[in-house]
Amino acid sequence: MIDQGTASSPVSPVVDGRAAAPEHAIPASLRYLTKFVLIPLIAVATAFFGCISLVCGLWDRSGRQQHLVARVWAATLLRISFSPVEIVGEEKLKQPMVAVYASNHLSYMDTPVLFAKIPFQFRILAKQSLWNTPFVGWYLQRSGQVPIDSESSRSAVAGLLRGVAALKAGMPLMVFPEGGRSPDGHLQATASGCAFMAIRAGVPLVPIALVGTYELLPMHVYALRPRPLKMVVGDPIPTEGLTTKEADALTERLYAEIGKMYYRYSDLTVGQQ
C-alpha cells in the first residue's frame, strides 16, 4: 500500500527481468492542487498565449515574435508551477551562438524551462506528427520549427538536413537527442542526429543538463511537485575537422558531458536505474 498522504522517493520494481516504471507517492494535497488549480491555470495560459502566437503568425513568418510569446508562456508556466530555475554556466549563454543545443529529456516541463531560460532565438527539432495536431501544428509551422519523421531512414535524414539548413541560415537549434522522456529520471540512449547536424553545418554542439524536472512532473504522473530546478550549460564541443562518420563518437562525448553535469547536481546517482 502506498501512503497517499506522504511523499517518497521513486521505487523501480523489477518486472520480467527489467526495471518497471517507478512508483511515486503523491500527497493528496498536491494532487488536488494540481487538478483544481494548477492544470486549469496552465490550460488557460497555454490557450491565451497560443492565440496570441497564432495571431502574430499572420504577419510574422520568421517566427521571431512567436518565439518571444513562447518565452513569456514558458515563464508563466514555471511561475504557476512554483518552480524557479537556477542557471549554472549562465555566462555561456550571454553571447548568442549558432550551435546545436542538446538537452536531456525528463519531463513535459523541460520545454518551458528551455524557452524561458535560453535568452535568444532558437528553433526546435520536433516530431513530424505534431504538425498534424490542431493549433500545435499551426504554431510549429508558422514559427519556423523543424519537423523530423523517424518512420524511415530517408525521411529522418531529410528532417536532419532541414535542421542543417536552419543552422547554416544562422538559427540555433534545440534538440532532445534521447527522443523521448526518461521513464525513471536517468539518461537514456542518445541518437546521433544532433551530432550529424552539427558536423554538417560546421557549428558547435552545446550540452545542457536539466535537473529537477523529472521530480516536478515524471512520466505518467499527473500531479506537479513544485521544487527548484537547474539548467546546467556545458562548454561547446567543437566540430571543426570532423566528418559525419565521426558522429557516433561525438554523440558519445555529448552523452558523457550531459551525464557528468546531470549526476553532479541530481539527487540520483549512476547505477540506480
Buried (B, 14 or more C-beta within 10 A) or exposed (E): EEEEEEEEEBEBEEEEEEBEBBEBBBBEEBBEBBEEEBBEBBEEBBEEBBEBBBEBBEEBEEBEBBBBBBBBBBBBBBEBBBBEBBBBBEEBBEEEBBBBBBBBBBBBBBBBBBBBBBEEBBBBBBBBEBBEEEEBBBBBBBBBBBBBBBEEEEBBEBBBBBBBBBBEEEBBBBBBBBBEBBBBBBBBEBBBBBBBBBBBBBBBBBBBBBBBBBBBBBBEBEBBBBEEBBBBBBEBBEBEEBEEEBBEEBBEBBBEBBBBBBBEBBEBEEEBB
